[in-house]
Amino acid sequence: MKQTLEMLVELQRLEDELRDLRTAKAELEALERDNAEALEGFDAMLAEQAARIDETKAFCEEKEAEIKETEEANRRSRTRLSGITNQRELNALNKELETQRRLTQQRNEELLKLMEQLEAAQADYAKRKAERDELAEQMKALEAELAGRVEEKAALADQYTARRQELRGKLDRGLVSRFDRISKGRDGIAVADVVDGTCTGCRMQVPPQVFIRLQRMESLEQCQSCVRMLVWFAGVDGATAETSAGPADASAAEAAAE
Ligand SMILES: [Zn+2]
């Protein structure tokens, strides 16, 4: 019987490992997908910002060209100054020069405003780009960590699968189908450990007499609450009833008192 219990526990532990691998793989895929999506969103936002910066740059260039144009007109106007022959012409030219002066001033102010906008937008872009790159780094590190765990587990998967088949061949066929049935209905856990008199599968207290029987490792018990097979894993790992005296364990307490 003890050998059967040992094989059941080993089988359960293999199932746990293989399930962990599947879970870790799925987690990694989900993480990679979520990260890629988040970065895509970030990049789309940055691209929008970059487009606005380009637009502002184009406005600045336009404004500079306009200023040049006004300055050019101003220069031409001034050359006419020497050819002035009367007050009326002088007044008209002065008015023209004054208009050009105002226009130049106005356009220069507009240009200044645009350049301030551009500078602020570029600073904001640089800040967000740095945030994006930092986020990408953090994501990569997390992915690499999880991928490493997956790889570690995957390296052992073949070995685990082979050993699982071996154990299933050794165990009684009825017991194997019972294992599979419970495993299917109970989140892949058919064999539950009992710690401190409690079923680790469902956290329910196991009757003291059942726990005592479990510690003798002479029978296969079943949890009355979750129907999982109960085995005292510590016993499989080499502990004896005396060394594991729990508060709910009357016989072990007696043994310790002797
Ligand atoms: Zn249970």
Residues whose N, C-alpha, C, O or C-beta is under 5 A from the ligand:
A	BS01	ZN	C199 G201 C202 C223 S225 C226
